[in-house]
Amino acid sequence: TPAIVSRCRLFQFQPLTPQDVEKAIHAALADEERGFGRMQVEMTPEAVGHIVDVANGDARSALNAVELAVLTTHPDKDGVIRIDLSIAEESIQHRAVRCDEEEYYNMLSAFCKSLRGSDADAALYWCSRMLYAGVDPRIIVRRMIAHSSEDVGMANPMAMLQAVAAAQALEFNGMPEAKLNIAQAIIFICESPKSNSVVMAIDGAMRDAEHSYQVGVPLHLRDTHYRGADSLGNGKGYKYPHEYPGHYTPQQYMPDNLA
């Protein structure tokens, strides 16, 4: 909320680097009070590297994996707990997910910009990362439907049909099967030619509706279905397009002040 933020001092926290996490692991192995410094523990560089990689900047996840590895590994005949890559892989099997509110909106922004930028590989990656983090796939397909008109529009009207079909497939099939339908629509939107003419058209019309002087509907365009409409002049001069060659005839549909 801007009113609250303007009265606060802001601190932005950044993810830990792999070097930070590795340092935390070695500190835990060496610390005699809060770690395993009083035990004989040897961890191979490959094991450390695996935990660092899968922890994904989350020191707590890395330290939990170290603790699990140490406490579930029996010492050898020399009394040394040796942790190799296979033990590390058992101790931390799933990559830590970082998806707070800011990261969620940043990933969604990257996904939308990838659709607009015609990069199918990037769009699929950001979609997959959001799905892996547990983002509701309906949010993703809603953005795809919007972008099919916003960034493709009349350059390829089939894009919207693909996006809506993906949304329907999600409701009908559910996950994980629907990820194939979502991926197909993502690729279709990215590979389609781009146009923002729909956005420009409706934005211009909305500006006119909001800011232009509001005149009445021209007589020839007014409703004629009720009794007495003729006496008011409604519909007078209207040209029915289907009575003309090609089902078209020039006719003014805009108010005079906007024509």
For each residue, the residues with C-beta under 8 A, 3 or more apart:
1: 4 5
2: 5 6
3: 6 7
4: 1 7 8
5: 1 2 8 10
6: 2 3
7: 3 4
8: 4 5
9:
10: 5
11:
12:
13:
14:
15: 57 98
16: 20 21 24 57 58 59
17: 20 21 57
18: 21 22 52 53 57
19: 22 23
20: 16 17 23 24 57 59
21: 16 17 18 24 25 51 52 55 57 58 59 62
22: 18 19 25 26 48 52
23: 19 20 26 27
24: 16 20 21 27 28 59 62 63
25: 21 22 28 29 43 48 51 52 62 63 66
26: 22 23 29 30 48
27: 23 24 30 31 35
28: 24 25 31 34 35 36 63 66 67
29: 25 26 35 36 37 41 43 66
30: 26 27 35 37
31: 27 28 34 35 36 37
32: 35 37 38
33: 37
34: 28 31
35: 27 28 29 30 31 32
36: 28 29 31 39 41 66 70
37: 29 30 31 32 33
38: 32
39: 36 70 81
40: 75 78 79 80 81
41: 29 36 70 80 81 83
42: 80 81 82 83
43: 25 29 47 48 66 69 83 88
44: 47 48 82 83 84 85
45: 48 49
46: 49 50 84 85 88
47: 43 44 50 51 69 83 84 85 87 88
48: 22 25 26 43 44 45 51 52 88
49: 45 46 52 53
50: 46 47 53 54 85 88 89 92
51: 21 25 47 48 54 55 62 65 66 88 91 92
52: 18 21 22 25 48 49 55 62
53: 18 49 50 56
54: 50 51 61 65 92 93 94 95 96
55: 21 51 52 58 59 61 62 65 92 96
56: 53 61 95 96 97 98
57: 15 16 17 18 20 21 96 98
58: 16 21 55 61 62 96 98
59: 16 20 21 24 55 62 63
60: 63 64
61: 54 55 56 58 64 65 92 96
62: 21 24 25 51 52 55 58 59 65 66 92
63: 24 25 28 59 60 66 67
64: 60 61 67 68 92
65: 51 54 55 61 62 68 69 88 91 92
66: 25 28 29 36 43 51 62 63 69 70 91
67: 28 63 64 70 71
68: 64 65 71 72 91 92
69: 43 47 65 66 72 73 83 87 88 90 91
70: 36 39 41 66 67 73 81 83
71: 67 68
72: 68 69 91
73: 69 70 81 82 83 87
74: 81
75: 40 78 79 80 81
76: 79 80 81 82
77:
78: 40 75
79: 40 75 76
80: 40 41 42 75 76
81: 39 40 41 42 70 73 74 75 76
82: 42 44 73 76
83: 41 42 43 44 47 69 70 73 87 88
84: 44 46 47 87 88
85: 44 46 47 50 88 89
86: 89 90
87: 47 69 73 83 84 90 91
88: 43 46 47 48 50 51 65 69 83 84 85 91 92
89: 50 85 86 92 93
90: 69 86 87 93
91: 51 65 66 68 69 72 87 88
92: 50 51 54 55 61 62 64 65 68 88 89
93: 54 89 90
94: 54
95: 54 56 132
96: 54 55 56 57 58 61
97: 56 132 133 134
98: 15 56 57 58 103 133
99: 103 104 107 130 133 134 135
100: 103 104
101: 104 105
102: 105 106
103: 98 99 100 106 107
104: 99 100 101 107 108 130 133 135
105: 101 102 108 109
106: 102 103 109 110
107: 99 103 104 110 111 126 129 130 133 135
108: 104 105 111 112 126 130 135 139 143
109: 105 106 112 113
110: 106 107 113 114 122 126
111: 107 108 114 115 123 126 127 130 140 143
112: 108 109 115 116 143 147
113: 109 110 116 117
114: 110 111 117 119 122 123 125 126 190
115: 111 112 123 143 144 147 151 186 189 190
116: 112 113 147 150 151 194
117: 113 114 122
118: 190 191 194
119: 114 122 123 190
120: 123 124 186 187 190 191
121: 124 125
122: 110 114 117 119 125 126
123: 111 114 115 119 120 126 127 186 189 190
124: 120 121 127 128 183 186 187
125: 114 121 122 128 129
126: 107 108 110 111 114 122 123 129 130
127: 111 123 124 130 131 140 182 183 186
128: 124 125 131 132
129: 107 125 126 132 133
130: 99 104 107 108 111 126 127 133 135 140
131: 127 128 134 135 137 140 175 179
132: 95 97 128 129
133: 97 98 99 104 107 129 130
134: 97 99 131
135: 99 104 107 108 130 131 139 140
136: 139 140
137: 131 140 141 170 175 178 179 182
138: 141 142 167 170
139: 108 135 136 142 143
140: 111 127 130 131 135 136 137 143 144 182
141: 137 138 144 145 163 166 167 170 182 185
142: 138 139 145 146 167
143: 108 111 112 115 139 140 146 147
144: 115 140 141 147 148 163 166 167 182 185 186 189
145: 141 142 148 149 160 163 164 167
146: 142 143 149 150
147: 112 115 116 143 144 150 151 152 163 189
148: 144 145 151 152 153 159 160 162 163 189
149: 145 146 152 153 159 160 198 199
150: 116 146 147 153 196 198 199
151: 115 116 147 148 189 194 195 196
152: 147 148 149 155 156 159 160 189 192 193 194 195
153: 148 149 150 157 195 196 197 198 199
154: 157 195 197 198
155: 152 192 193 194 195 197
156: 152 159 192 193
157: 153 154 160 161
158: 161 162 188 192
159: 148 149 152 156 162 163 188 189 192
160: 145 148 149 152 157 163 164
161: 157 158 164 165
162: 148 158 159 165 166 184 185 188 189
163: 141 144 145 147 148 159 160 166 167 185 189
164: 145 160 161 167 168
165: 161 162 168 169 181 185
166: 141 144 162 163 169 170 178 181 182 184 185
167: 138 141 142 144 145 163 164 170 171
168: 164 165 171 172
169: 165 166 172 173 178 181 182
170: 137 138 141 166 167 173 174 175 178 181 182
171: 167 168 174
172: 168 169
173: 169 170 177 178 181
174: 170 171 177 178
175: 131 137 170 178 179
176: 179
177: 173 174 180 181
178: 137 166 169 170 173 174 175 181 182
179: 131 137 175 176 182 183
180: 177 183 184
181: 165 166 169 170 173 177 178 184 185
182: 127 137 140 141 144 166 169 170 178 179 185 186
183: 124 127 179 180 186 187
184: 162 166 180 181 187 188
185: 141 144 162 163 165 166 181 182 188 189
186: 115 120 123 124 127 144 182 183 189 190
187: 120 124 183 184 190 191
188: 158 159 162 184 185 191 192
189: 115 123 144 147 148 151 152 159 162 163 185 186 192
190: 114 115 118 119 120 123 186 187
191: 118 120 187 188
192: 152 155 156 158 159 188 189
193: 152 155 156
194: 116 118 151 152 155
195: 151 152 153 154 155 198
196: 150 151 153 199 200
197: 153 154 155 200 201
198: 149 150 153 154 195 201 202
199: 149 150 153 196 202 203
200: 196 197 203 204
201: 197 198 204 205
202: 198 199 205 206
203: 199 200 206 207
204: 200 201 207 208
205: 201 202 208 209
206: 202 203 209 210
207: 203 204 210 211
208: 204 205 211 212 258
209: 205 206 212
210: 206 207
211: 207 208
212: 208 209 257 258
213: 257
214:
215: 255 256 257
216: 255
217: 221 222 255
218: 221 222 252 253 255 256
219: 222 233 234 235 236 237
220: 235 236 237 238 239 251
221: 217 218 238 253
222: 217 218 219 229 232 234 235
223: 226 229 234
224: 229 230 234 235
225: 229
226: 223 229
227:
228: 231 232
229: 222 223 224 225 226 232 234 235
230: 224 233 234 235
231: 228
232: 222 228 229
233: 219 230 236
234: 219 222 223 224 229 230
235: 219 220 222 224 229 230 238
236: 219 220 233
237: 219 220
238: 220 221 235 251
239: 220 243 244 249 251
240: 243 244
241: 244 247 248 249 251
242: 247
243: 239 240 249
244: 239 240 241 247 248 249
245: 248
246:
247: 241 242 244
248: 241 244 245
249: 239 241 243 244
250:
251: 220 238 239 241
252: 218 259
253: 218 221
254: 258 259
255: 215 216 217 218 258 259
256: 215 218 259
257: 212 213 215
258: 208 212 254 255
259: 252 254 255 256
